[in-house]
């Protein structure tokens, strides 16, 4: 049975994951609107992945006697200056999620809830992977000029990376 504190924190994380879904769908829409089809696809896949993260938390709460609850979500930003800023915002968002997961892990350990601690280890590893991938993308964007042909190359490279992960 989950403690009241862990139930509140897990529900907060469910809602953070829902906010991530909305953010990544908006990022996908912005990319598609700008003609960055590879990046639009990347963010659609990210949104799908975040839904899986949310559902995993949802199921865990039900399995451990908790009641998943949903709150109000703030609207995500609608646009970004350029692709570099978009991916920088994505990295910063994932770093925030990593801090949220770490706080959850700390709570589980503090309460000696080793089942929840064990469950959360998947999220810790997932966040490491996300931050590494986004840092790699930003490094590649920095290597490629963001003017003219560079934007096309960036979009194509994001598409290639996306297909490598989903394939």
N, C-alpha and C positions, 0 to 999 in steps of 0.2 A: 504494500500500500504506500502510495506517495504521501509525503508530508505536505502540509498546506503551502509551505514556502516553495518546495520543488514544483508543486502543481502550478502555482502562480508563475514561476520562472519558465516552466515548460510551455505554458499557455502564451507567455510573452514571446517565446521563441517561435511558436507556431505563427503568431501574428507577424513577427519579423520576416519569416519565410514568405508569408502572403504578400508583404510589402515588397519583397525581392521579386516575386513573380510579376507584380504590377510594374515595378521599375524596369525589369528586363523586357517586358512586353512593350513598354513605352520606348525604350531604347531601340528595340527592333523596329517599331513603327517609324521612328526618326530616321534610322538607317535606310529603311525601304523608301521612305519619302525622298531621301537624298540620292537614291540610286545605288546605295552600297548594299547590294544583294547578299554578298558573302557575310558581311557584318550583321545584316538583318537576320539571316539564318542562324548565325552564332548566338545572337541574343534570344531568338525563339527557343533554341535548344537549352540555353541557360534558364529560361523561364520554366521549361518543362522539367529540368533537373531540380529547380527550387520547389516545384510542386511535389516531386518525389520526396524531398527533404521534409516538407511540411506533413505529408501523409505518413511518413515514418514516425514522426513525433506524435501525430494524432493517434496512430495505432498503439504506440508505446503507452501513451496515457491511458487509453482504454484498457489495455492489458494489465495495467498496474493500479486500476481502480480510480483513476483520475477522470475528470470530465473536461474534454477539450472545449474551449470557448473562443469565440472570435470577436474581435473588437473592430472599431472604426479604423480604416486606413487613410493616411494622408495621401493626397495625389502626388505622384512622382513628378520630377521636373519634365518639361515638355521638349527641351532642346538643349543642345550643347554647341560650343563654339566650333569644334572640329573633332575628328576621330581621336586625336591624341587626348583631348580633354574628356571625351566620352569614356575611353578606356582607363584614364586616370581616375575618373569618378567611380568606375566599376571596381578598380583595385581598392580604393578607399572604402567603398561600400563593403567589400569582402573582408577588409581588415576590421571593420566595425563588427561584422558577423563573427569573425574569429574571437574578438574580445567578448562578445556575448556568450559564445560557446564556452570559452575559458571560465567565465563567471559561473555558468551552469555547472561545469566540472568541479569548480571550487566549492560550490554549494553542496553538490552530491558527496564530495569527499568529507566536507565539514559535518554532514549529517550521517556519515558512514553508510550511505546508500550505495553499496558497491554494485548493485544491479544497474542502477541509473548511471553510475560512473562508467561501467563497462559499455553500456549502450551508447554513451556519448563519445567514446573513443573513435567511433566511425566518423563522427562529425569533426573531430579534431584533425584526423587524417584528411578528410575531404577539404577542409579549409586550407590546409597546407598545400594541397594540390591546386586549389583555385588561385591562391595567391601566387604560387609559382607560375602557373599558366599565364596569368595576367601580367606579371612582371616580364615574362618572355615576350608577350605581345607588345608591351610598351617598349622593350629593348629593340624589337624589330621595327616598330614605328619610328623610333629615334634613328635607326640606321638608314631608313628610307626617307627621302624628302617628302614632305606632305603637300607639295605643289604639283599640279597637273598629273603627269604619269605616275607620280609617287602615290597619290590617293588610290588610283586604280590598282597599283601593285599591293598596297596595304590591304585593300578589300579582297583581292585575290588570295593573298597570304592568309588572311583570317578565314576565308572559305576553306582553304587547304587544311589549316589546323583543325577546323570544325569537323571536316569530313574524316580526318585521321582519328579524332576522338570518338565520333559516332559510328564509325565503320568497323 
